[in-house]
């Protein structure tokens, strides 16, 4: 039988471990480098599928809250694209920006997700990188409020000044 002192220590240890298990420090967060090195071929195949799927919506008109071929907004484009790959993304762009690990801009690749602050102080716009030509020409597909689903260069003054984050999708084989 446990003494009162040992019982308290065991109880304290149990509470401490329960608290730490919910702490993000102890969660297994996937490493971006591991994905690139171990799943490079798989990631490239998924990137091609992501881009192909997103491009199939080119020309769909913009519709706030839209998530079908009758109308899409930026986060709706990401949702419908990833849904076809069996991945359910959050519906709001700032939540989508937290779904996959962030990477540094110099490491950007086709299929990465890009996020922007177009109004206010929080992420409010999203897109998918379709081509990386050079440092000054990185093409992404998104739902433009005036032109619907189109591809733009995110390195123009407008987009560059609003850039917030780039994230790399991770896939399980």
VMD Tcl script that builds the backbone (N, CA, C; Angstrom):
set m [mol new atoms 519]
animate dup $m
set s [atomselect $m all]
$s set {name element resname resid chain x y z} {
  {N N UNK 1 A 0.841 -1.177 0.000}
  {CA C UNK 1 A 0.000 0.000 0.000}
  {C C UNK 1 A 0.891 1.246 0.000}
  {N N UNK 2 A 0.470 2.266 -0.727}
  {CA C UNK 2 A 1.238 3.497 -0.836}
  {C C UNK 2 A 1.056 4.355 0.416}
  {N N UNK 3 A 2.178 4.949 0.809}
  {CA C UNK 3 A 2.072 5.902 1.910}
  {C C UNK 3 A 1.445 7.177 1.373}
  {N N UNK 4 A 1.010 8.012 2.276}
  {CA C UNK 4 A 0.375 9.273 1.888}
  {C C UNK 4 A 1.335 10.121 1.065}
  {N N UNK 5 A 2.618 10.147 1.456}
  {CA C UNK 5 A 3.619 10.941 0.750}
  {C C UNK 5 A 3.832 10.378 -0.661}
  {N N UNK 6 A 3.969 9.063 -0.777}
  {CA C UNK 6 A 4.168 8.440 -2.088}
  {C C UNK 6 A 2.929 8.621 -2.972}
  {N N UNK 7 A 1.757 8.555 -2.370}
  {CA C UNK 7 A 0.523 8.754 -3.115}
  {C C UNK 7 A 0.470 10.163 -3.707}
  {N N UNK 8 A 0.858 11.160 -2.894}
  {CA C UNK 8 A 0.878 12.535 -3.383}
  {C C UNK 8 A 1.879 12.718 -4.524}
  {N N UNK 9 A 3.046 12.105 -4.400}
  {CA C UNK 9 A 4.061 12.200 -5.450}
  {C C UNK 9 A 3.535 11.559 -6.727}
  {N N UNK 10 A 2.929 10.382 -6.616}
  {CA C UNK 10 A 2.371 9.700 -7.770}
  {C C UNK 10 A 1.244 10.529 -8.412}
  {N N UNK 11 A 0.404 11.107 -7.596}
  {CA C UNK 11 A -0.684 11.937 -8.088}
  {C C UNK 11 A -0.141 13.175 -8.799}
  {N N UNK 12 A 0.856 13.825 -8.188}
  {CA C UNK 12 A 1.469 14.999 -8.787}
  {C C UNK 12 A 2.122 14.633 -10.128}
  {N N UNK 13 A 2.826 13.522 -10.175}
  {CA C UNK 13 A 3.469 13.058 -11.400}
  {C C UNK 13 A 2.415 12.804 -12.484}
  {N N UNK 14 A 1.316 12.167 -12.136}
  {CA C UNK 14 A 0.252 11.857 -13.079}
  {C C UNK 14 A -0.362 13.145 -13.646}
  {N N UNK 15 A -0.622 14.097 -12.781}
  {CA C UNK 15 A -1.189 15.374 -13.219}
  {C C UNK 15 A -0.207 16.112 -14.127}
  {N N UNK 16 A 1.064 16.105 -13.745}
  {CA C UNK 16 A 2.090 16.761 -14.539}
  {C C UNK 16 A 2.186 16.129 -15.932}
  {N N UNK 17 A 2.195 14.826 -16.011}
  {CA C UNK 17 A 2.286 14.143 -17.301}
  {C C UNK 17 A 1.035 14.392 -18.148}
  {N N UNK 18 A -0.119 14.413 -17.528}
  {CA C UNK 18 A -1.355 14.685 -18.267}
  {C C UNK 18 A -1.324 16.099 -18.840}
  {N N UNK 19 A -0.840 17.032 -18.056}
  {CA C UNK 19 A -0.737 18.415 -18.524}
  {C C UNK 19 A 0.263 18.558 -19.651}
  {N N UNK 20 A 1.417 17.901 -19.529}
  {CA C UNK 20 A 2.436 17.984 -20.566}
  {C C UNK 20 A 2.019 17.284 -21.843}
  {N N UNK 21 A 1.217 16.246 -21.727}
  {CA C UNK 21 A 0.813 15.524 -22.935}
  {C C UNK 21 A -0.061 16.387 -23.845}
  {N N UNK 22 A -0.720 17.392 -23.283}
  {CA C UNK 22 A -1.512 18.295 -24.113}
  {C C UNK 22 A -0.684 19.479 -24.595}
  {N N UNK 23 A 0.546 19.569 -24.132}
  {CA C UNK 23 A 1.433 20.669 -24.514}
  {C C UNK 23 A 2.030 20.395 -25.889}
  {N N UNK 24 A 2.090 21.403 -26.722}
  {CA C UNK 24 A 2.589 21.221 -28.086}
  {C C UNK 24 A 4.058 20.815 -28.114}
  {N N UNK 25 A 4.804 21.050 -27.054}
  {CA C UNK 25 A 6.215 20.674 -27.020}
  {C C UNK 25 A 6.364 19.169 -27.144}
  {N N UNK 26 A 5.460 18.402 -26.565}
  {CA C UNK 26 A 5.578 16.956 -26.577}
  {C C UNK 26 A 4.856 16.295 -27.739}
  {N N UNK 27 A 4.086 17.024 -28.498}
  {CA C UNK 27 A 3.392 16.431 -29.625}
  {C C UNK 27 A 4.384 16.141 -30.734}
  {N N UNK 28 A 4.147 15.091 -31.466}
  {CA C UNK 28 A 5.007 14.757 -32.591}
  {C C UNK 28 A 4.598 15.585 -33.790}
  {N N UNK 29 A 5.337 16.648 -34.024}
  {CA C UNK 29 A 5.068 17.473 -35.188}
  {C C UNK 29 A 5.942 16.967 -36.323}
  {N N UNK 30 A 5.371 16.791 -37.515}
  {CA C UNK 30 A 6.161 16.290 -38.619}
  {C C UNK 30 A 7.245 17.275 -39.024}
  {N N UNK 31 A 8.366 16.781 -39.421}
  {CA C UNK 31 A 9.480 17.599 -39.865}
  {C C UNK 31 A 9.355 17.866 -41.360}
  {N N UNK 32 A 9.513 19.119 -41.753}
  {CA C UNK 32 A 9.430 19.460 -43.166}
  {C C UNK 32 A 10.533 18.748 -43.933}
  {N N UNK 33 A 11.750 18.718 -43.383}
  {CA C UNK 33 A 12.858 18.070 -44.074}
  {C C UNK 33 A 12.627 16.587 -44.266}
  {N N UNK 34 A 12.022 15.927 -43.301}
  {CA C UNK 34 A 11.735 14.505 -43.423}
  {C C UNK 34 A 10.814 14.261 -44.606}
  {N N UNK 35 A 9.812 15.088 -44.756}
  {CA C UNK 35 A 8.885 14.917 -45.864}
  {C C UNK 35 A 9.606 15.094 -47.192}
  {N N UNK 36 A 10.425 16.094 -47.290}
  {CA C UNK 36 A 11.121 16.349 -48.541}
  {C C UNK 36 A 12.044 15.188 -48.880}
  {N N UNK 37 A 12.818 14.717 -47.898}
  {CA C UNK 37 A 13.784 13.656 -48.165}
  {C C UNK 37 A 13.141 12.294 -48.344}
  {N N UNK 38 A 12.198 11.949 -47.480}
  {CA C UNK 38 A 11.641 10.604 -47.502}
  {C C UNK 38 A 10.500 10.419 -48.480}
  {N N UNK 39 A 9.761 11.455 -48.772}
  {CA C UNK 39 A 8.577 11.316 -49.620}
  {C C UNK 39 A 8.660 12.202 -50.847}
  {N N UNK 40 A 9.862 12.472 -51.308}
  {CA C UNK 40 A 10.021 13.426 -52.411}
  {C C UNK 40 A 9.203 13.018 -53.631}
  {N N UNK 41 A 9.300 11.772 -54.028}
  {CA C UNK 41 A 8.540 11.322 -55.200}
  {C C UNK 41 A 7.049 11.419 -54.933}
  {N N UNK 42 A 6.639 10.961 -53.750}
  {CA C UNK 42 A 5.227 10.999 -53.387}
  {C C UNK 42 A 4.722 12.434 -53.341}
  {N N UNK 43 A 5.505 13.321 -52.741}
  {CA C UNK 43 A 5.113 14.719 -52.646}
  {C C UNK 43 A 4.978 15.320 -54.042}
  {N N UNK 44 A 5.910 14.991 -54.944}
  {CA C UNK 44 A 5.810 15.507 -56.310}
  {C C UNK 44 A 4.557 15.011 -56.998}
  {N N UNK 45 A 4.208 13.742 -56.807}
  {CA C UNK 45 A 2.990 13.208 -57.406}
  {C C UNK 45 A 1.767 13.921 -56.861}
  {N N UNK 46 A 1.730 14.148 -55.556}
  {CA C UNK 46 A 0.612 14.863 -54.953}
  {C C UNK 46 A 0.577 16.311 -55.434}
  {N N UNK 47 A 1.746 16.938 -55.540}
  {CA C UNK 47 A 1.795 18.323 -56.013}
  {C C UNK 47 A 1.213 18.442 -57.405}
  {N N UNK 48 A 1.560 17.515 -58.273}
  {CA C UNK 48 A 1.003 17.524 -59.633}
  {C C UNK 48 A -0.513 17.381 -59.589}
  {N N UNK 49 A -1.005 16.492 -58.736}
  {CA C UNK 49 A -2.446 16.265 -58.614}
  {C C UNK 49 A -3.134 17.510 -58.041}
  {N N UNK 50 A -2.514 18.131 -57.046}
  {CA C UNK 50 A -3.071 19.353 -56.446}
  {C C UNK 50 A -3.210 20.432 -57.522}
  {N N UNK 51 A -2.139 20.649 -58.269}
  {CA C UNK 51 A -2.135 21.704 -59.290}
  {C C UNK 51 A -3.145 21.384 -60.389}
  {N N UNK 52 A -3.134 20.156 -60.845}
  {CA C UNK 52 A -4.073 19.745 -61.894}
  {C C UNK 52 A -5.519 19.944 -61.434}
  {N N UNK 53 A -5.801 19.557 -60.214}
  {CA C UNK 53 A -7.156 19.686 -59.676}
  {C C UNK 53 A -7.539 21.160 -59.535}
  {N N UNK 54 A -6.658 21.958 -58.945}
  {CA C UNK 54 A -6.942 23.386 -58.763}
  {C C UNK 54 A -7.165 24.068 -60.115}
  {N N UNK 55 A -6.325 23.725 -61.090}
  {CA C UNK 55 A -6.461 24.342 -62.420}
  {C C UNK 55 A -7.762 23.959 -63.113}
  {N N UNK 56 A -8.335 22.835 -62.730}
  {CA C UNK 56 A -9.613 22.444 -63.347}
  {C C UNK 56 A -10.730 23.418 -62.972}
  {N N UNK 57 A -10.495 24.260 -61.977}
  {CA C UNK 57 A -11.484 25.256 -61.556}
  {C C UNK 57 A -11.198 26.641 -62.136}
  {N N UNK 58 A -10.189 26.752 -62.988}
  {CA C UNK 58 A -9.862 28.039 -63.620}
  {C C UNK 58 A -11.104 28.597 -64.310}
  {N N UNK 59 A -11.379 29.871 -64.050}
  {CA C UNK 59 A -12.531 30.529 -64.662}
  {C C UNK 59 A -13.801 30.473 -63.839}
  {N N UNK 60 A -13.826 29.624 -62.802}
  {CA C UNK 60 A -15.012 29.590 -61.940}
  {C C UNK 60 A -15.134 30.963 -61.285}
  {N N UNK 61 A -16.311 31.561 -61.294}
  {CA C UNK 61 A -16.455 32.915 -60.728}
  {C C UNK 61 A -16.248 32.931 -59.210}
  {N N UNK 62 A -15.884 34.108 -58.728}
  {CA C UNK 62 A -15.720 34.300 -57.290}
  {C C UNK 62 A -17.093 34.365 -56.632}
  {N N UNK 63 A -17.196 33.705 -55.495}
  {CA C UNK 63 A -18.393 33.801 -54.674}
  {C C UNK 63 A -17.966 33.664 -53.220}
  {N N UNK 64 A -18.236 34.679 -52.427}
  {CA C UNK 64 A -17.877 34.630 -51.016}
  {C C UNK 64 A -18.561 33.434 -50.356}
  {N N UNK 65 A -17.774 32.611 -49.705}
  {CA C UNK 65 A -18.298 31.406 -49.061}
  {C C UNK 65 A -18.529 30.252 -50.021}
  {N N UNK 66 A -18.215 30.471 -51.310}
  {CA C UNK 66 A -18.460 29.451 -52.317}
  {C C UNK 66 A -17.473 28.301 -52.257}
  {N N UNK 67 A -17.982 27.103 -52.497}
  {CA C UNK 67 A -17.091 25.944 -52.514}
  {C C UNK 67 A -17.541 24.888 -53.530}
  {N N UNK 68 A -18.038 25.362 -54.675}
  {CA C UNK 68 A -18.409 24.442 -55.753}
  {C C UNK 68 A -18.194 25.144 -57.091}
  {N N UNK 69 A -18.537 24.469 -58.175}
  {CA C UNK 69 A -18.269 25.009 -59.511}
  {C C UNK 69 A -19.132 26.217 -59.869}
  {N N UNK 70 A -20.129 26.530 -59.061}
  {CA C UNK 70 A -20.944 27.726 -59.292}
  {C C UNK 70 A -20.264 28.984 -58.770}
  {N N UNK 71 A -19.317 28.807 -57.858}
  {CA C UNK 71 A -18.598 29.938 -57.298}
  {C C UNK 71 A -17.671 29.494 -56.182}
  {N N UNK 72 A -16.493 30.101 -56.152}
  {CA C UNK 72 A -15.485 29.756 -55.143}
  {C C UNK 72 A -14.874 31.012 -54.551}
  {N N UNK 73 A -14.532 30.934 -53.287}
  {CA C UNK 73 A -13.643 31.934 -52.720}
  {C C UNK 73 A -12.293 31.249 -52.538}
  {N N UNK 74 A -11.301 31.968 -52.044}
  {CA C UNK 74 A -9.945 31.425 -51.993}
  {C C UNK 74 A -9.840 30.170 -51.130}
  {N N UNK 75 A -10.425 30.190 -49.951}
  {CA C UNK 75 A -10.336 29.012 -49.073}
  {C C UNK 75 A -11.209 27.877 -49.603}
  {N N UNK 76 A -12.275 28.218 -50.302}
  {CA C UNK 76 A -13.113 27.205 -50.928}
  {C C UNK 76 A -12.361 26.464 -52.021}
  {N N UNK 77 A -11.521 27.182 -52.770}
  {CA C UNK 77 A -10.698 26.548 -53.799}
  {C C UNK 77 A -9.760 25.522 -53.168}
  {N N UNK 78 A -9.127 25.891 -52.065}
  {CA C UNK 78 A -8.237 24.948 -51.381}
  {C C UNK 78 A -9.023 23.750 -50.844}
  {N N UNK 79 A -10.177 24.015 -50.244}
  {CA C UNK 79 A -10.997 22.925 -49.689}
  {C C UNK 79 A -11.411 21.925 -50.760}
  {N N UNK 80 A -11.946 22.417 -51.866}
  {CA C UNK 80 A -12.453 21.528 -52.909}
  {C C UNK 80 A -11.302 20.764 -53.584}
  {N N UNK 81 A -10.153 21.419 -53.717}
  {CA C UNK 81 A -8.982 20.767 -54.314}
  {C C UNK 81 A -8.486 19.630 -53.429}
  {N N UNK 82 A -8.321 19.905 -52.151}
  {CA C UNK 82 A -7.797 18.883 -51.246}
  {C C UNK 82 A -8.826 17.796 -50.951}
  {N N UNK 83 A -10.094 18.149 -51.027}
  {CA C UNK 83 A -11.144 17.146 -50.820}
  {C C UNK 83 A -11.023 16.027 -51.852}
  {N N UNK 84 A -10.673 16.401 -53.084}
  {CA C UNK 84 A -10.501 15.402 -54.135}
  {C C UNK 84 A -9.314 14.480 -53.872}
  {N N UNK 85 A -8.413 14.896 -52.979}
  {CA C UNK 85 A -7.280 14.058 -52.582}
  {C C UNK 85 A -7.558 13.343 -51.265}
  {N N UNK 86 A -8.782 13.492 -50.770}
  {CA C UNK 86 A -9.159 12.821 -49.533}
  {C C UNK 86 A -8.712 13.532 -48.269}
  {N N UNK 87 A -8.402 14.825 -48.373}
  {CA C UNK 87 A -7.962 15.599 -47.209}
  {C C UNK 87 A -8.980 16.690 -46.928}
  {N N UNK 88 A -9.487 16.708 -45.716}
  {CA C UNK 88 A -10.452 17.733 -45.324}
  {C C UNK 88 A -9.713 18.886 -44.641}
  {N N UNK 89 A -9.662 20.000 -45.339}
  {CA C UNK 89 A -9.034 21.209 -44.794}
  {C C UNK 89 A -10.067 22.029 -44.032}
  {N N UNK 90 A -9.605 22.829 -43.073}
  {CA C UNK 90 A -10.529 23.796 -42.462}
  {C C UNK 90 A -11.058 24.738 -43.540}
  {N N UNK 91 A -12.170 25.364 -43.311}
  {CA C UNK 91 A -12.833 26.186 -44.332}
  {C C UNK 91 A -12.296 27.612 -44.426}
  {N N UNK 92 A -11.662 28.114 -43.378}
  {CA C UNK 92 A -11.225 29.516 -43.332}
  {C C UNK 92 A -9.722 29.597 -43.582}
  {N N UNK 93 A -9.295 30.584 -44.394}
  {CA C UNK 93 A -7.897 30.655 -44.822}
  {C C UNK 93 A -6.901 30.722 -43.666}
  {N N UNK 94 A -7.190 31.481 -42.595}
  {CA C UNK 94 A -6.215 31.541 -41.507}
  {C C UNK 94 A -6.109 30.189 -40.807}
  {N N UNK 95 A -7.210 29.430 -40.763}
  {CA C UNK 95 A -7.150 28.092 -40.173}
  {C C UNK 95 A -6.383 27.138 -41.093}
  {N N UNK 96 A -6.554 27.299 -42.397}
  {CA C UNK 96 A -5.804 26.488 -43.352}
  {C C UNK 96 A -4.305 26.734 -43.212}
  {N N UNK 97 A -3.938 27.969 -42.876}
  {CA C UNK 97 A -2.521 28.314 -42.745}
  {C C UNK 97 A -1.864 27.631 -41.552}
  {N N UNK 98 A -2.668 27.067 -40.662}
  {CA C UNK 98 A -2.153 26.353 -39.485}
  {C C UNK 98 A -2.191 24.836 -39.679}
  {N N UNK 99 A -2.754 24.358 -40.778}
  {CA C UNK 99 A -2.997 22.930 -40.981}
  {C C UNK 99 A -1.729 22.155 -41.330}
  {N N UNK 100 A -0.867 22.737 -42.180}
  {CA C UNK 100 A 0.379 22.103 -42.596}
  {C C UNK 100 A 1.552 22.914 -42.056}
  {N N UNK 101 A 2.734 22.300 -41.984}
  {CA C UNK 101 A 3.892 23.032 -41.450}
  {C C UNK 101 A 4.334 24.173 -42.362}
  {N N UNK 102 A 4.721 25.271 -41.736}
  {CA C UNK 102 A 5.246 26.424 -42.480}
  {C C UNK 102 A 6.675 26.126 -42.911}
  {N N UNK 103 A 7.055 26.702 -44.037}
  {CA C UNK 103 A 8.435 26.605 -44.508}
  {C C UNK 103 A 8.914 28.011 -44.843}
  {N N UNK 104 A 10.216 28.154 -45.020}
  {CA C UNK 104 A 10.771 29.448 -45.402}
  {C C UNK 104 A 10.533 29.693 -46.889}
  {N N UNK 105 A 10.239 30.916 -47.244}
  {CA C UNK 105 A 9.931 31.288 -48.623}
  {C C UNK 105 A 10.990 30.817 -49.628}
  {N N UNK 106 A 12.286 30.908 -49.322}
  {CA C UNK 106 A 13.265 30.462 -50.322}
  {C C UNK 106 A 13.137 28.978 -50.711}
  {N N UNK 107 A 12.436 28.187 -49.915}
  {CA C UNK 107 A 12.280 26.760 -50.187}
  {C C UNK 107 A 10.948 26.431 -50.868}
  {N N UNK 108 A 10.252 27.442 -51.342}
  {CA C UNK 108 A 8.928 27.259 -51.932}
  {C C UNK 108 A 8.985 26.341 -53.158}
  {N N UNK 109 A 7.948 25.506 -53.308}
  {CA C UNK 109 A 7.863 24.562 -54.428}
  {C C UNK 109 A 6.435 24.542 -54.961}
  {N N UNK 110 A 6.291 23.946 -56.135}
  {CA C UNK 110 A 4.960 23.713 -56.687}
  {C C UNK 110 A 4.149 22.901 -55.682}
  {N N UNK 111 A 2.875 23.249 -55.560}
  {CA C UNK 111 A 1.987 22.524 -54.653}
  {C C UNK 111 A 1.949 23.087 -53.246}
  {N N UNK 112 A 2.866 23.999 -52.912}
  {CA C UNK 112 A 2.835 24.627 -51.585}
  {C C UNK 112 A 1.638 25.582 -51.507}
  {N N UNK 113 A 1.184 25.825 -50.293}
  {CA C UNK 113 A 0.077 26.759 -50.064}
  {C C UNK 113 A 0.656 28.096 -49.633}
  {N N UNK 114 A 0.116 29.170 -50.187}
  {CA C UNK 114 A 0.581 30.514 -49.836}
  {C C UNK 114 A -0.570 31.299 -49.231}
  {N N UNK 115 A -0.229 32.131 -48.261}
  {CA C UNK 115 A -1.232 32.878 -47.512}
  {C C UNK 115 A -0.844 34.348 -47.452}
  {N N UNK 116 A -1.882 35.184 -47.465}
  {CA C UNK 116 A -1.690 36.627 -47.531}
  {C C UNK 116 A -2.619 37.338 -46.550}
  {N N UNK 117 A -2.223 38.544 -46.173}
  {CA C UNK 117 A -3.071 39.432 -45.382}
  {C C UNK 117 A -3.534 40.522 -46.341}
  {N N UNK 118 A -4.774 40.408 -46.806}
  {CA C UNK 118 A -5.295 41.377 -47.775}
  {C C UNK 118 A -6.188 42.421 -47.125}
  {N N UNK 119 A -6.667 42.123 -45.927}
  {CA C UNK 119 A -7.455 43.101 -45.175}
  {C C UNK 119 A -7.276 42.804 -43.693}
  {N N UNK 120 A -7.262 43.850 -42.904}
  {CA C UNK 120 A -7.061 43.670 -41.474}
  {C C UNK 120 A -5.641 43.247 -41.148}
  {N N UNK 121 A -5.495 42.506 -40.048}
  {CA C UNK 121 A -4.162 42.111 -39.580}
  {C C UNK 121 A -3.938 40.608 -39.644}
  {N N UNK 122 A -4.967 39.855 -40.011}
  {CA C UNK 122 A -4.862 38.396 -40.026}
  {C C UNK 122 A -4.887 37.858 -41.446}
  {N N UNK 123 A -4.432 36.630 -41.601}
  {CA C UNK 123 A -4.454 35.973 -42.901}
  {C C UNK 123 A -5.884 35.952 -43.415}
  {N N UNK 124 A -6.042 36.390 -44.665}
  {CA C UNK 124 A -7.387 36.502 -45.234}
  {C C UNK 124 A -7.457 36.027 -46.681}
  {N N UNK 125 A -6.345 35.514 -47.216}
  {CA C UNK 125 A -6.355 35.048 -48.604}
  {C C UNK 125 A -5.380 33.885 -48.743}
  {N N UNK 126 A -5.727 32.941 -49.635}
  {CA C UNK 126 A -4.921 31.737 -49.809}
  {C C UNK 126 A -4.846 31.344 -51.269}
  {N N UNK 127 A -3.802 30.609 -51.603}
  {CA C UNK 127 A -3.641 30.087 -52.953}
  {C C UNK 127 A -2.690 28.904 -52.956}
  {N N UNK 128 A -2.486 28.344 -54.138}
  {CA C UNK 128 A -1.626 27.178 -54.316}
  {C C UNK 128 A -0.568 27.517 -55.363}
  {N N UNK 129 A 0.694 27.275 -55.044}
  {CA C UNK 129 A 1.788 27.544 -55.978}
  {C C UNK 129 A 1.710 26.546 -57.133}
  {N N UNK 130 A 1.705 27.077 -58.362}
  {CA C UNK 130 A 1.626 26.206 -59.544}
  {C C UNK 130 A 2.934 26.161 -60.316}
  {N N UNK 131 A 3.773 27.162 -60.107}
  {CA C UNK 131 A 5.038 27.199 -60.835}
  {C C UNK 131 A 6.019 28.120 -60.116}
  {N N UNK 132 A 7.268 27.687 -60.041}
  {CA C UNK 132 A 8.330 28.519 -59.488}
  {C C UNK 132 A 9.348 28.692 -60.603}
  {N N UNK 133 A 9.320 29.863 -61.239}
  {CA C UNK 133 A 10.222 30.125 -62.368}
  {C C UNK 133 A 11.568 30.640 -61.871}
  {N N UNK 134 A 11.512 31.613 -60.960}
  {CA C UNK 134 A 12.713 32.195 -60.353}
  {C C UNK 134 A 12.265 33.013 -59.145}
  {N N UNK 135 A 13.181 33.740 -58.535}
  {CA C UNK 135 A 12.857 34.506 -57.327}
  {C C UNK 135 A 11.820 35.599 -57.564}
  {N N UNK 136 A 11.705 36.054 -58.782}
  {CA C UNK 136 A 10.779 37.143 -59.098}
  {C C UNK 136 A 9.517 36.678 -59.805}
  {N N UNK 137 A 9.394 35.375 -60.018}
  {CA C UNK 137 A 8.208 34.873 -60.704}
  {C C UNK 137 A 7.781 33.542 -60.084}
  {N N UNK 138 A 6.878 33.657 -59.131}
  {CA C UNK 138 A 6.291 32.491 -58.463}
  {C C UNK 138 A 4.780 32.578 -58.713}
  {N N UNK 139 A 4.288 31.640 -59.492}
  {CA C UNK 139 A 2.900 31.672 -59.933}
  {C C UNK 139 A 2.034 30.870 -58.963}
  {N N UNK 140 A 0.881 31.428 -58.620}
  {CA C UNK 140 A -0.055 30.718 -57.747}
  {C C UNK 140 A -1.465 30.855 -58.286}
  {N N UNK 141 A -2.288 29.864 -57.978}
  {CA C UNK 141 A -3.692 29.885 -58.378}
  {C C UNK 141 A -4.516 30.246 -57.152}
  {N N UNK 142 A -5.515 31.087 -57.366}
  {CA C UNK 142 A -6.357 31.553 -56.262}
  {C C UNK 142 A -7.677 32.053 -56.826}
  {N N UNK 143 A -8.592 32.355 -55.953}
  {CA C UNK 143 A -9.879 32.910 -56.371}
  {C C UNK 143 A -9.841 34.421 -56.168}
  {N N UNK 144 A -9.746 35.135 -57.262}
  {CA C UNK 144 A -9.725 36.593 -57.256}
  {C C UNK 144 A -11.163 37.103 -57.150}
  {N N UNK 145 A -11.377 38.118 -56.337}
  {CA C UNK 145 A -12.737 38.644 -56.183}
  {C C UNK 145 A -13.267 39.234 -57.486}
  {N N UNK 146 A -12.381 39.740 -58.344}
  {CA C UNK 146 A -12.843 40.363 -59.581}
  {C C UNK 146 A -12.782 39.446 -60.800}
  {N N UNK 147 A -11.900 38.450 -60.782}
  {CA C UNK 147 A -11.710 37.626 -61.985}
  {C C UNK 147 A -11.988 36.139 -61.775}
  {N N UNK 148 A -12.392 35.755 -60.584}
  {CA C UNK 148 A -12.622 34.340 -60.316}
  {C C UNK 148 A -11.309 33.592 -60.142}
  {N N UNK 149 A -11.320 32.300 -60.419}
  {CA C UNK 149 A -10.123 31.478 -60.218}
  {C C UNK 149 A -9.142 31.737 -61.364}
  {N N UNK 150 A -7.988 32.280 -60.986}
  {CA C UNK 150 A -6.943 32.646 -61.950}
  {C C UNK 150 A -5.572 32.334 -61.356}
  {N N UNK 151 A -4.550 32.464 -62.193}
  {CA C UNK 151 A -3.167 32.353 -61.740}
  {C C UNK 151 A -2.516 33.723 -61.819}
  {N N UNK 152 A -1.738 34.048 -60.799}
  {CA C UNK 152 A -1.048 35.329 -60.696}
  {C C UNK 152 A 0.384 35.098 -60.242}
  {N N UNK 153 A 1.207 36.107 -60.441}
  {CA C UNK 153 A 2.571 36.099 -59.921}
  {C C UNK 153 A 2.542 36.690 -58.510}
  {N N UNK 154 A 2.897 35.883 -57.520}
  {CA C UNK 154 A 2.855 36.378 -56.142}
  {C C UNK 154 A 4.021 37.301 -55.801}
  {N N UNK 155 A 4.942 37.503 -56.753}
  {CA C UNK 155 A 6.070 38.382 -56.494}
  {C C UNK 155 A 5.852 39.786 -57.054}
  {N N UNK 156 A 4.622 40.090 -57.465}
  {CA C UNK 156 A 4.307 41.469 -57.841}
  {C C UNK 156 A 4.278 42.299 -56.567}
  {N N UNK 157 A 4.357 43.600 -56.706}
  {CA C UNK 157 A 4.347 44.469 -55.521}
  {C C UNK 157 A 3.106 44.233 -54.657}
  {N N UNK 158 A 1.954 44.067 -55.310}
  {CA C UNK 158 A 0.707 43.881 -54.552}
  {C C UNK 158 A 0.793 42.643 -53.660}
  {N N UNK 159 A 1.087 41.498 -54.235}
  {CA C UNK 159 A 1.087 40.253 -53.463}
  {C C UNK 159 A 2.285 40.160 -52.520}
  {N N UNK 160 A 3.436 40.610 -52.971}
  {CA C UNK 160 A 4.638 40.542 -52.135}
  {C C UNK 160 A 4.446 41.342 -50.852}
  {N N UNK 161 A 3.792 42.496 -50.958}
  {CA C UNK 161 A 3.587 43.337 -49.774}
  {C C UNK 161 A 2.543 42.751 -48.819}
  {N N UNK 162 A 1.779 41.794 -49.282}
  {CA C UNK 162 A 0.723 41.189 -48.461}
  {C C UNK 162 A 1.039 39.745 -48.057}
  {N N UNK 163 A 2.174 39.230 -48.526}
  {CA C UNK 163 A 2.562 37.855 -48.235}
  {C C UNK 163 A 2.695 37.639 -46.721}
  {N N UNK 164 A 2.179 36.505 -46.247}
  {CA C UNK 164 A 2.257 36.184 -44.822}
  {C C UNK 164 A 2.999 34.886 -44.541}
  {N N UNK 165 A 2.747 33.852 -45.374}
  {CA C UNK 165 A 3.227 32.539 -44.978}
  {C C UNK 165 A 3.135 31.560 -46.150}
  {N N UNK 166 A 4.045 30.588 -46.154}
  {CA C UNK 166 A 3.961 29.473 -47.099}
  {C C UNK 166 A 4.007 28.176 -46.301}
  {N N UNK 167 A 3.159 27.227 -46.672}
  {CA C UNK 167 A 3.074 25.946 -45.971}
  {C C UNK 167 A 3.206 24.808 -46.968}
  {N N UNK 168 A 3.806 23.733 -46.513}
  {CA C UNK 168 A 4.008 22.559 -47.364}
  {C C UNK 168 A 3.048 21.453 -46.950}
  {N N UNK 169 A 2.157 21.061 -47.861}
  {CA C UNK 169 A 1.252 19.934 -47.563}
  {C C UNK 169 A 2.037 18.656 -47.289}
  {N N UNK 170 A 1.534 17.872 -46.360}
  {CA C UNK 170 A 2.135 16.577 -46.026}
  {C C UNK 170 A 1.119 15.500 -46.331}
  {N N UNK 171 A 1.601 14.400 -46.844}
  {CA C UNK 171 A 0.724 13.302 -47.244}
  {C C UNK 171 A 1.224 11.996 -46.663}
  {N N UNK 172 A 0.289 11.132 -46.362}
  {CA C UNK 172 A 0.627 9.781 -45.921}
  {C C UNK 172 A 0.526 8.874 -47.127}
  {N N UNK 173 A 1.514 8.019 -47.270}
  {CA C UNK 173 A 1.463 7.048 -48.379}
  {C C UNK 173 A 0.544 5.919 -48.067}
}
mol reanalyze $m
mol bondsrecalc $m
mol representation Tube
mol addrep $m
